[in-house]
Amino acid sequence: MPSNVMPPNFFDEIRSNHRRSIFLMITTFLILYAFINLIAAAAGGYSHTGNCDTYGACTRHWYWNPVTLIVTGVLVGGYLWIAYLSSAKAALAITKSVPATGPEYAQLRNLVEGVSIAAGIPVPAVYVINDPAPNAFATGLKPSRASVTVTTGLLAKMSRAELEGVLAHEVAHIRNRDTSFMTLVVLTVGAVMVLSTILVRIGIYASYFMGGGGHRRSRDDNNAGAAIALAFLALGLIGFVLAVPIATLLKAALSRKRETMADATAVELTRNPSGIRAALEKLEADSTVVRAMSTSTAHLWIESPLERKQGSGFVGSVGRLFDSHPPLALRIAKLREYEGLNPNERGPVDNGPGLMGNSPQFRSTPTPPPPPLPPPAPR
């Protein structure tokens, strides 16, 4: 970087990402709320029939119904709260995380404690996953009930400074409430997808059982059933074609913003951009994928465990809009700018053994057994 160019200010980066994240999160909630109100409107929650003539034909009148509006709000809030309470335990169970309670994890716990003190939050619980792929994530409803999880591969391949940078990134997620934000957004997008699937299935079943599946029904009944079936199918397709893609795009954009924000916060906590930068460069060079991988937890990791082929052109650009993480190259370039380094180069990194790489339980490949002792010499 030229000497006359000032490196970017990570405090400005944090503030900018926080404002954009709040906007994206609120917009995602509004999509779910609007979609449920659309279902309520189709079910008659905002209309009533009247002025029926002698032939039974009635007109429908639309009106503002605050009761329906409040009920839909309570349903959305109740679902999100119940799912929110069980999300942290579910993430630890899916990834097969175990508490890091043994003496071999003392240095890991000390590093987490030091970074937490710098962040001004309670020390989170520390978990470990027995997996050779280097990765880590944080979860929890609030800082007092949060946890940090690392893989044994990360412990084996990162130096102390690099591991501290990764832990600072995860503690930053906790301090910035990213674990709460992203959990709510993921649940919101999941709710839109589930509702869309249910509506499509109801529409298909209704078209068969109510729209002509039986010969004893009158023509009016068949017409009414067909109308109901088409209404549910239309709502389900609206969900899949509009609501789900838009909500998924917003979720991915929010996740990318929070990852960039966590990188900047890690620099703030450690005052050492080279730690997190060198760690990301090692992750970029490593092709190992976490075994306990799930689409529902992919947004949690410091590096997404979902493999995606980076296409080129328009198709590749659209595909990257759905990624939960910014490309590692962009994150590394930003961190190298903080250090005043060339963003297109790589290094230096600590190529020595990892913090706990000499311990057998942290080696990514098994250690061969020692050679047998020679037989004793005859007396």
C-alpha positions as a LaTeX table, in Angstrom:
\begin{tabular}{lrrr}
\hline
Residue & $x$ (\AA) & $y$ (\AA) & $z$ (\AA) \\
\hline
Met1 & 0.00 & 0.00 & 0.00 \\
Pro2 & 1.40 & 3.45 & $-0.88$ \\
Ser3 & 2.69 & 5.45 & 2.06 \\
Asn4 & 0.37 & 8.38 & 1.31 \\
Val5 & $-2.75$ & 6.22 & 1.59 \\
Met6 & $-4.18$ & 5.80 & 5.07 \\
Pro7 & $-5.35$ & 2.28 & 6.05 \\
Pro8 & $-9.08$ & 1.92 & 6.65 \\
Asn9 & $-10.47$ & 2.56 & 10.11 \\
Phe10 & $-11.96$ & $-0.63$ & 11.56 \\
Phe11 & $-14.18$ & 1.40 & 13.92 \\
Asp12 & $-15.89$ & 2.98 & 10.89 \\
Glu13 & $-16.26$ & $-0.49$ & 9.40 \\
Ile14 & $-17.97$ & $-1.76$ & 12.55 \\
Arg15 & $-20.44$ & 1.15 & 12.72 \\
Ser16 & $-21.32$ & 0.94 & 9.03 \\
Asn17 & $-21.92$ & $-2.83$ & 9.14 \\
His18 & $-24.04$ & $-2.53$ & 12.28 \\
Arg19 & $-26.41$ & 0.00 & 10.67 \\
Arg20 & $-26.81$ & $-2.09$ & 7.54 \\
Ser21 & $-27.32$ & $-5.27$ & 9.58 \\
Ile22 & $-30.20$ & $-3.74$ & 11.55 \\
Phe23 & $-31.91$ & $-2.72$ & 8.30 \\
Leu24 & $-31.49$ & $-6.20$ & 6.75 \\
Met25 & $-32.77$ & $-7.96$ & 9.87 \\
Ile26 & $-35.90$ & $-5.78$ & 10.16 \\
Thr27 & $-36.65$ & $-6.24$ & 6.45 \\
Thr28 & $-36.43$ & $-10.03$ & 6.81 \\
Phe29 & $-38.91$ & $-9.99$ & 9.71 \\
Leu30 & $-41.29$ & $-7.80$ & 7.70 \\
Ile31 & $-41.27$ & $-10.32$ & 4.85 \\
Leu32 & $-42.41$ & $-13.12$ & 7.17 \\
Tyr33 & $-44.99$ & $-10.86$ & 8.83 \\
Ala34 & $-46.38$ & $-9.69$ & 5.49 \\
Phe35 & $-46.52$ & $-13.27$ & 4.16 \\
Ile36 & $-48.51$ & $-14.51$ & 7.15 \\
Asn37 & $-50.89$ & $-11.55$ & 6.87 \\
Leu38 & $-51.37$ & $-12.42$ & 3.19 \\
Ile39 & $-52.38$ & $-15.94$ & 4.26 \\
Ala40 & $-54.74$ & $-14.46$ & 6.86 \\
Ala41 & $-56.29$ & $-12.24$ & 4.19 \\
Ala42 & $-56.87$ & $-15.21$ & 1.87 \\
Ala43 & $-58.52$ & $-17.09$ & 4.75 \\
Gly44 & $-60.95$ & $-14.20$ & 5.34 \\
Gly45 & $-59.25$ & $-12.45$ & 8.21 \\
Tyr46 & $-59.59$ & $-9.05$ & 6.56 \\
Ser47 & $-62.96$ & $-9.45$ & 4.81 \\
His48 & $-66.58$ & $-10.42$ & 5.34 \\
Thr49 & $-69.41$ & $-11.40$ & 3.01 \\
Gly50 & $-72.75$ & $-9.62$ & 2.80 \\
Asn51 & $-75.52$ & $-8.35$ & 0.55 \\
Cys52 & $-76.50$ & $-11.83$ & $-0.58$ \\
Asp53 & $-79.22$ & $-12.05$ & $-3.22$ \\
Thr54 & $-81.95$ & $-14.67$ & $-3.57$ \\
Tyr55 & $-79.63$ & $-16.90$ & $-5.58$ \\
Gly56 & $-77.03$ & $-17.04$ & $-2.82$ \\
Ala57 & $-74.49$ & $-14.81$ & $-4.54$ \\
Cys58 & $-72.74$ & $-12.60$ & $-2.02$ \\
Thr59 & $-70.25$ & $-9.78$ & $-2.25$ \\
Arg60 & $-67.02$ & $-9.63$ & $-0.24$ \\
His61 & $-66.08$ & $-6.48$ & 1.62 \\
Trp62 & $-62.46$ & $-5.82$ & 2.69 \\
Tyr63 & $-61.71$ & $-3.90$ & 5.86 \\
Trp64 & $-58.91$ & $-3.17$ & 8.29 \\
Asn65 & $-58.94$ & $-5.78$ & 11.06 \\
Pro66 & $-56.60$ & $-4.95$ & 13.96 \\
Val67 & $-57.45$ & $-8.24$ & 15.70 \\
Thr68 & $-56.10$ & $-10.28$ & 12.79 \\
Leu69 & $-53.04$ & $-8.05$ & 12.63 \\
Ile70 & $-52.30$ & $-8.60$ & 16.34 \\
Val71 & $-52.95$ & $-12.35$ & 16.17 \\
Thr72 & $-50.52$ & $-12.78$ & 13.28 \\
Gly73 & $-47.93$ & $-10.77$ & 15.19 \\
Val74 & $-48.37$ & $-12.97$ & 18.27 \\
Leu75 & $-48.05$ & $-16.13$ & 16.15 \\
Val76 & $-44.86$ & $-14.90$ & 14.50 \\
Gly77 & $-43.35$ & $-13.77$ & 17.79 \\
Gly78 & $-44.34$ & $-16.98$ & 19.61 \\
Tyr79 & $-42.86$ & $-19.23$ & 16.97 \\
Leu80 & $-39.60$ & $-17.29$ & 16.81 \\
Trp81 & $-39.25$ & $-17.20$ & 20.60 \\
Ile82 & $-39.83$ & $-20.94$ & 21.08 \\
Ala83 & $-37.42$ & $-21.87$ & 18.28 \\
Tyr84 & $-34.93$ & $-19.25$ & 19.49 \\
Leu85 & $-34.72$ & $-20.81$ & 22.96 \\
Ser86 & $-33.70$ & $-24.21$ & 21.59 \\
Ser87 & $-31.38$ & $-23.03$ & 18.81 \\
Ala88 & $-28.08$ & $-22.94$ & 20.72 \\
Lys89 & $-28.38$ & $-26.48$ & 22.09 \\
Ala90 & $-29.43$ & $-27.72$ & 18.66 \\
Ala91 & $-26.32$ & $-26.22$ & 17.03 \\
Leu92 & $-24.01$ & $-27.89$ & 19.57 \\
Ala93 & $-25.80$ & $-31.22$ & 19.12 \\
Ile94 & $-25.69$ & $-31.08$ & 15.30 \\
Thr95 & $-21.96$ & $-30.37$ & 15.27 \\
Lys96 & $-21.21$ & $-33.01$ & 17.97 \\
Ser97 & $-19.47$ & $-30.48$ & 20.20 \\
Val98 & $-18.10$ & $-31.63$ & 23.58 \\
Pro99 & $-17.00$ & $-29.43$ & 26.53 \\
Ala100 & $-13.31$ & $-28.53$ & 26.57 \\
Thr101 & $-12.82$ & $-29.44$ & 30.21 \\
Gly102 & $-9.59$ & $-31.44$ & 30.23 \\
Pro103 & $-6.14$ & $-30.10$ & 31.21 \\
Glu104 & $-5.06$ & $-30.34$ & 27.56 \\
Tyr105 & $-7.45$ & $-27.47$ & 26.80 \\
Ala106 & $-6.17$ & $-25.15$ & 29.54 \\
Gln107 & $-4.38$ & $-22.84$ & 27.11 \\
Leu108 & $-7.46$ & $-22.69$ & 24.90 \\
Arg109 & $-9.65$ & $-21.71$ & 27.83 \\
Asn110 & $-7.10$ & $-19.10$ & 28.93 \\
Leu111 & $-7.11$ & $-17.51$ & 25.47 \\
Val112 & $-10.92$ & $-17.41$ & 25.42 \\
Glu113 & $-10.92$ & $-15.82$ & 28.87 \\
Gly114 & $-8.40$ & $-13.17$ & 27.86 \\
Val115 & $-10.26$ & $-12.19$ & 24.70 \\
Ser116 & $-13.58$ & $-12.12$ & 26.61 \\
Ile117 & $-12.13$ & $-9.77$ & 29.22 \\
Ala118 & $-10.93$ & $-7.48$ & 26.42 \\
Ala119 & $-14.45$ & $-7.57$ & 24.92 \\
Gly120 & $-16.07$ & $-6.86$ & 28.29 \\
Ile121 & $-18.39$ & $-9.89$ & 28.22 \\
Pro122 & $-18.75$ & $-12.95$ & 30.47 \\
Val123 & $-16.42$ & $-15.80$ & 29.56 \\
Pro124 & $-18.36$ & $-18.14$ & 27.25 \\
Ala125 & $-18.37$ & $-21.91$ & 27.57 \\
Val126 & $-15.71$ & $-23.59$ & 25.44 \\
Tyr127 & $-16.41$ & $-26.65$ & 23.28 \\
Val128 & $-14.30$ & $-28.79$ & 20.97 \\
Ile129 & $-15.17$ & $-30.87$ & 17.88 \\
Asn130 & $-12.93$ & $-33.79$ & 17.00 \\
Asp131 & $-12.42$ & $-32.91$ & 13.35 \\
Pro132 & $-9.20$ & $-32.34$ & 11.35 \\
Ala133 & $-10.69$ & $-29.41$ & 9.40 \\
Pro134 & $-9.65$ & $-26.06$ & 10.94 \\
Asn135 & $-12.78$ & $-24.10$ & 11.83 \\
Ala136 & $-14.67$ & $-22.47$ & 14.72 \\
Phe137 & $-18.03$ & $-20.93$ & 15.55 \\
Ala138 & $-19.91$ & $-19.17$ & 18.35 \\
Thr139 & $-23.51$ & $-19.55$ & 19.44 \\
Gly140 & $-25.78$ & $-18.48$ & 22.28 \\
Leu141 & $-28.84$ & $-16.38$ & 23.00 \\
Lys142 & $-26.93$ & $-13.69$ & 24.89 \\
Pro143 & $-23.36$ & $-13.13$ & 26.13 \\
Ser144 & $-24.06$ & $-14.68$ & 29.53 \\
Arg145 & $-25.20$ & $-17.95$ & 27.89 \\
Ala146 & $-22.87$ & $-18.07$ & 24.88 \\
Ser147 & $-20.30$ & $-20.65$ & 23.83 \\
Val148 & $-17.29$ & $-20.87$ & 21.54 \\
Thr149 & $-16.49$ & $-24.07$ & 19.67 \\
Val150 & $-13.27$ & $-24.94$ & 17.84 \\
Thr151 & $-12.17$ & $-28.03$ & 15.95 \\
Thr152 & $-9.11$ & $-30.05$ & 16.87 \\
Gly153 & $-7.79$ & $-29.26$ & 13.39 \\
Leu154 & $-7.79$ & $-25.56$ & 14.25 \\
Leu155 & $-5.85$ & $-26.20$ & 17.45 \\
Ala156 & $-3.26$ & $-28.22$ & 15.53 \\
Lys157 & $-2.68$ & $-25.76$ & 12.69 \\
Met158 & $-2.89$ & $-22.31$ & 14.27 \\
Ser159 & $-0.15$ & $-20.60$ & 16.23 \\
Arg160 & $-1.02$ & $-18.84$ & 19.46 \\
Ala161 & $-1.46$ & $-15.43$ & 17.81 \\
Glu162 & $-3.53$ & $-16.90$ & 14.97 \\
Leu163 & $-5.73$ & $-18.88$ & 17.35 \\
Glu164 & $-6.23$ & $-15.74$ & 19.44 \\
Gly165 & $-7.36$ & $-13.93$ & 16.27 \\
Val166 & $-9.89$ & $-16.66$ & 15.49 \\
Leu167 & $-11.20$ & $-16.67$ & 19.07 \\
Ala168 & $-11.45$ & $-12.86$ & 18.97 \\
His169 & $-13.54$ & $-13.18$ & 15.81 \\
Glu170 & $-15.92$ & $-15.59$ & 17.55 \\
Val171 & $-16.09$ & $-13.53$ & 20.75 \\
Ala172 & $-16.83$ & $-10.52$ & 18.52 \\
His173 & $-19.89$ & $-12.38$ & 17.22 \\
Ile174 & $-21.04$ & $-12.77$ & 20.82 \\
Arg175 & $-20.37$ & $-9.17$ & 21.83 \\
Asn176 & $-22.01$ & $-7.81$ & 18.66 \\
Arg177 & $-25.06$ & $-10.05$ & 19.27 \\
Asp178 & $-24.53$ & $-11.71$ & 15.88 \\
Thr179 & $-25.45$ & $-15.08$ & 17.36 \\
Ser180 & $-28.86$ & $-13.71$ & 18.30 \\
Phe181 & $-29.41$ & $-11.73$ & 15.09 \\
Met182 & $-28.49$ & $-14.56$ & 12.76 \\
Thr183 & $-30.47$ & $-17.15$ & 14.72 \\
Leu184 & $-33.64$ & $-15.07$ & 14.41 \\
Val185 & $-33.06$ & $-14.39$ & 10.72 \\
Val186 & $-32.40$ & $-18.07$ & 9.94 \\
Leu187 & $-35.58$ & $-19.04$ & 11.80 \\
Thr188 & $-37.52$ & $-16.37$ & 9.91 \\
Val189 & $-36.36$ & $-17.62$ & 6.51 \\
Gly190 & $-37.08$ & $-21.19$ & 7.59 \\
Ala191 & $-40.61$ & $-20.24$ & 8.59 \\
Val192 & $-41.28$ & $-18.69$ & 5.16 \\
Met193 & $-40.04$ & $-21.87$ & 3.47 \\
Val194 & $-42.13$ & $-24.15$ & 5.68 \\
Leu195 & $-45.28$ & $-22.06$ & 5.18 \\
Ser196 & $-44.79$ & $-22.05$ & 1.42 \\
Thr197 & $-44.39$ & $-25.83$ & 1.37 \\
Ile198 & $-47.51$ & $-26.33$ & 3.50 \\
Leu199 & $-49.58$ & $-24.03$ & 1.28 \\
Val200 & $-48.52$ & $-25.83$ & $-1.89$ \\
Arg201 & $-49.35$ & $-29.22$ & $-0.37$ \\
Ile202 & $-52.75$ & $-28.00$ & 0.88 \\
Gly203 & $-53.47$ & $-26.58$ & $-2.57$ \\
Ile204 & $-52.64$ & $-29.87$ & $-4.27$ \\
Tyr205 & $-54.77$ & $-31.92$ & $-1.85$ \\
Ala206 & $-57.62$ & $-29.42$ & $-2.04$ \\
Ser207 & $-57.61$ & $-29.50$ & $-5.83$ \\
Tyr208 & $-58.13$ & $-33.26$ & $-5.70$ \\
Phe209 & $-60.55$ & $-33.70$ & $-2.81$ \\
Met210 & $-62.54$ & $-30.46$ & $-3.21$ \\
Gly211 & $-62.14$ & $-29.54$ & $-6.83$ \\
Gly212 & $-63.47$ & $-32.56$ & $-8.62$ \\
Gly213 & $-61.99$ & $-35.59$ & $-6.94$ \\
Gly214 & $-65.50$ & $-36.90$ & $-6.09$ \\
His215 & $-68.49$ & $-37.25$ & $-8.44$ \\
Arg216 & $-71.20$ & $-36.62$ & $-5.84$ \\
Arg217 & $-70.36$ & $-32.97$ & $-5.34$ \\
Ser218 & $-72.42$ & $-30.29$ & $-7.04$ \\
Arg219 & $-70.94$ & $-27.98$ & $-9.62$ \\
Asp220 & $-70.99$ & $-25.06$ & $-7.18$ \\
Asp221 & $-69.11$ & $-27.09$ & $-4.57$ \\
Asn222 & $-66.54$ & $-28.12$ & $-7.15$ \\
Asn223 & $-66.08$ & $-24.53$ & $-8.28$ \\
Ala224 & $-65.64$ & $-23.37$ & $-4.67$ \\
Gly225 & $-63.15$ & $-26.14$ & $-3.98$ \\
Ala226 & $-61.19$ & $-25.32$ & $-7.11$ \\
Ala227 & $-61.06$ & $-21.66$ & $-6.10$ \\
Ile228 & $-59.73$ & $-22.57$ & $-2.63$ \\
Ala229 & $-57.14$ & $-24.91$ & $-4.14$ \\
Leu230 & $-55.95$ & $-22.26$ & $-6.58$ \\
Ala231 & $-55.74$ & $-19.69$ & $-3.79$ \\
Phe232 & $-53.51$ & $-21.91$ & $-1.65$ \\
Leu233 & $-51.36$ & $-22.88$ & $-4.63$ \\
Ala234 & $-50.98$ & $-19.24$ & $-5.60$ \\
Leu235 & $-49.92$ & $-18.27$ & $-2.09$ \\
Gly236 & $-47.43$ & $-21.14$ & $-1.93$ \\
Leu237 & $-45.95$ & $-20.19$ & $-5.28$ \\
Ile238 & $-45.73$ & $-16.55$ & $-4.20$ \\
Gly239 & $-43.76$ & $-17.76$ & $-1.19$ \\
Phe240 & $-41.36$ & $-19.86$ & $-3.27$ \\
Val241 & $-40.96$ & $-17.40$ & $-6.14$ \\
Leu242 & $-40.80$ & $-14.14$ & $-4.17$ \\
Ala243 & $-40.71$ & $-14.44$ & $-0.37$ \\
Val244 & $-38.20$ & $-17.30$ & 0.00 \\
Pro245 & $-35.57$ & $-15.99$ & $-2.47$ \\
Ile246 & $-35.80$ & $-12.43$ & $-1.14$ \\
Ala247 & $-35.58$ & $-13.58$ & 2.49 \\
Thr248 & $-32.67$ & $-15.90$ & 1.66 \\
Leu249 & $-30.81$ & $-13.09$ & $-0.09$ \\
Leu250 & $-31.35$ & $-10.82$ & 2.91 \\
Lys251 & $-30.15$ & $-13.54$ & 5.29 \\
Ala252 & $-26.99$ & $-14.12$ & 3.23 \\
Ala253 & $-26.31$ & $-10.37$ & 3.00 \\
Leu254 & $-26.76$ & $-9.98$ & 6.76 \\
Ser255 & $-24.44$ & $-12.91$ & 7.45 \\
Arg256 & $-21.73$ & $-11.45$ & 5.19 \\
Lys257 & $-22.00$ & $-8.08$ & 6.91 \\
Arg258 & $-21.69$ & $-9.66$ & 10.35 \\
Glu259 & $-18.63$ & $-11.69$ & 9.27 \\
Thr260 & $-16.88$ & $-8.58$ & 8.01 \\
Met261 & $-17.86$ & $-6.77$ & 11.19 \\
Ala262 & $-16.47$ & $-9.61$ & 13.34 \\
Asp263 & $-13.14$ & $-9.46$ & 11.50 \\
Ala264 & $-12.89$ & $-5.74$ & 12.26 \\
Thr265 & $-13.93$ & $-6.29$ & 15.89 \\
Ala266 & $-11.25$ & $-8.99$ & 16.25 \\
Val267 & $-8.67$ & $-6.39$ & 15.26 \\
Glu268 & $-10.14$ & $-4.02$ & 17.86 \\
Leu269 & $-9.97$ & $-6.65$ & 20.63 \\
Thr270 & $-6.47$ & $-7.96$ & 19.92 \\
Arg271 & $-4.93$ & $-4.78$ & 18.43 \\
Asn272 & $-3.15$ & $-7.26$ & 16.17 \\
Pro273 & $-4.60$ & $-7.55$ & 12.65 \\
Ser274 & $-1.89$ & $-10.02$ & 11.67 \\
Gly275 & $-3.35$ & $-12.72$ & 13.95 \\
Ile276 & $-6.79$ & $-13.01$ & 12.34 \\
Arg277 & $-5.32$ & $-12.21$ & 8.90 \\
Ala278 & $-2.73$ & $-15.00$ & 9.06 \\
Ala279 & $-5.38$ & $-17.41$ & 10.37 \\
Leu280 & $-7.66$ & $-16.65$ & 7.42 \\
Glu281 & $-4.74$ & $-17.14$ & 5.02 \\
Lys282 & $-4.18$ & $-20.60$ & 6.49 \\
Leu283 & $-7.89$ & $-21.35$ & 6.15 \\
Glu284 & $-7.77$ & $-20.18$ & 2.54 \\
Ala285 & $-4.91$ & $-22.59$ & 1.80 \\
Asp286 & $-6.62$ & $-25.50$ & 3.60 \\
Ser287 & $-9.17$ & $-27.55$ & 1.63 \\
Thr288 & $-10.39$ & $-29.79$ & 4.47 \\
Val289 & $-14.15$ & $-29.66$ & 5.05 \\
Val290 & $-15.81$ & $-30.13$ & 8.44 \\
Arg291 & $-17.50$ & $-33.52$ & 8.67 \\
Ala292 & $-20.35$ & $-32.40$ & 10.97 \\
Met293 & $-21.66$ & $-30.03$ & 8.32 \\
Ser294 & $-25.24$ & $-28.79$ & 8.00 \\
Thr295 & $-26.89$ & $-26.07$ & 5.96 \\
Ser296 & $-28.67$ & $-24.92$ & 9.12 \\
Thr297 & $-25.35$ & $-24.18$ & 10.87 \\
Ala298 & $-23.18$ & $-23.12$ & 7.91 \\
His299 & $-23.57$ & $-19.43$ & 8.73 \\
Leu300 & $-22.07$ & $-19.95$ & 12.20 \\
Trp301 & $-18.56$ & $-20.99$ & 11.19 \\
Ile302 & $-15.67$ & $-18.59$ & 10.65 \\
Glu303 & $-15.27$ & $-20.22$ & 7.23 \\
Ser304 & $-18.37$ & $-21.67$ & 5.56 \\
Pro305 & $-18.09$ & $-25.50$ & 5.44 \\
Leu306 & $-20.35$ & $-25.60$ & 2.37 \\
Glu307 & $-18.33$ & $-26.14$ & $-0.78$ \\
Arg308 & $-19.35$ & $-23.90$ & $-3.66$ \\
Lys309 & $-17.70$ & $-23.79$ & $-7.06$ \\
Gln310 & $-16.91$ & $-20.19$ & $-7.85$ \\
Gly311 & $-18.39$ & $-19.62$ & $-11.30$ \\
Ser312 & $-17.66$ & $-16.67$ & $-13.51$ \\
Gly313 & $-19.84$ & $-14.14$ & $-15.22$ \\
Phe314 & $-23.45$ & $-13.43$ & $-14.40$ \\
Val315 & $-24.21$ & $-16.91$ & $-13.04$ \\
Gly316 & $-21.26$ & $-16.80$ & $-10.66$ \\
Ser317 & $-22.22$ & $-13.33$ & $-9.45$ \\
Val318 & $-25.80$ & $-14.42$ & $-8.71$ \\
Gly319 & $-24.58$ & $-17.55$ & $-6.94$ \\
Arg320 & $-22.32$ & $-15.54$ & $-4.66$ \\
Leu321 & $-25.31$ & $-13.45$ & $-3.55$ \\
Phe322 & $-26.54$ & $-16.52$ & $-1.64$ \\
Asp323 & $-23.20$ & $-17.16$ & 0.12 \\
Ser324 & $-23.30$ & $-16.73$ & 3.90 \\
His325 & $-19.66$ & $-15.58$ & 4.01 \\
Pro326 & $-17.70$ & $-13.06$ & 1.95 \\
Pro327 & $-14.90$ & $-14.67$ & $-0.11$ \\
Leu328 & $-11.87$ & $-15.28$ & 2.06 \\
Ala329 & $-9.77$ & $-13.34$ & $-0.44$ \\
Leu330 & $-11.83$ & $-10.18$ & 0.16 \\
Arg331 & $-11.68$ & $-10.57$ & 3.94 \\
Ile332 & $-7.92$ & $-11.12$ & 3.81 \\
Ala333 & $-7.46$ & $-8.10$ & 1.54 \\
Lys334 & $-9.33$ & $-5.87$ & 3.99 \\
Leu335 & $-7.24$ & $-7.11$ & 6.93 \\
Arg336 & $-4.02$ & $-6.66$ & 5.00 \\
Glu337 & $-5.06$ & $-3.06$ & 4.35 \\
Tyr338 & $-5.38$ & $-2.60$ & 8.14 \\
Glu339 & $-1.71$ & $-3.69$ & 8.38 \\
Gly340 & $-0.60$ & $-1.52$ & 5.47 \\
Leu341 & 0.28 & $-4.61$ & 3.38 \\
Asn342 & $-0.37$ & $-5.32$ & $-0.27$ \\
Pro343 & $-3.92$ & $-6.77$ & $-0.34$ \\
Asn344 & $-3.09$ & $-9.03$ & $-3.30$ \\
Glu345 & $-0.15$ & $-10.77$ & $-1.65$ \\
Arg346 & $-0.04$ & $-13.40$ & 1.10 \\
Gly347 & 2.02 & $-13.84$ & 4.24 \\
Pro348 & 3.69 & $-13.76$ & 6.55 \\
Val349 & 2.11 & $-16.58$ & 8.57 \\
Asp350 & 3.47 & $-18.62$ & 11.44 \\
Asn351 & 4.42 & $-21.95$ & 9.87 \\
Gly352 & 5.54 & $-23.43$ & 13.16 \\
Pro353 & 3.53 & $-26.02$ & 15.09 \\
Gly354 & 0.08 & $-25.12$ & 16.31 \\
Leu355 & $-0.61$ & $-24.09$ & 19.85 \\
Met356 & $-1.36$ & $-27.70$ & 20.78 \\
Gly357 & 0.01 & $-29.41$ & 17.70 \\
Asn358 & 2.50 & $-31.51$ & 19.65 \\
Ser359 & $-0.23$ & $-33.28$ & 21.59 \\
Pro360 & $-1.37$ & $-36.57$ & 20.00 \\
Gln361 & $-5.08$ & $-35.77$ & 20.36 \\
Phe362 & $-4.71$ & $-32.66$ & 18.16 \\
Arg363 & $-2.82$ & $-34.19$ & 15.28 \\
Ser364 & $-4.80$ & $-34.30$ & 12.07 \\
Thr365 & $-3.03$ & $-37.51$ & 10.99 \\
Pro366 & $-2.26$ & $-40.47$ & 13.26 \\
Thr367 & 1.28 & $-40.73$ & 14.55 \\
Pro368 & 3.03 & $-43.97$ & 13.56 \\
Pro369 & 3.88 & $-46.27$ & 16.48 \\
Pro370 & 7.49 & $-46.21$ & 17.70 \\
Pro371 & 9.77 & $-48.95$ & 16.36 \\
Pro372 & 10.06 & $-52.07$ & 18.54 \\
Leu373 & 12.93 & $-52.23$ & 20.98 \\
Pro374 & 15.83 & $-54.49$ & 19.94 \\
Pro375 & 16.03 & $-57.81$ & 21.76 \\
Pro376 & 18.37 & $-57.89$ & 24.78 \\
Ala377 & 21.92 & $-58.97$ & 24.06 \\
Pro378 & 22.75 & $-62.51$ & 25.18 \\
Arg379 & 24.73 & $-62.71$ & 28.37 \\
\hline
\end{tabular}
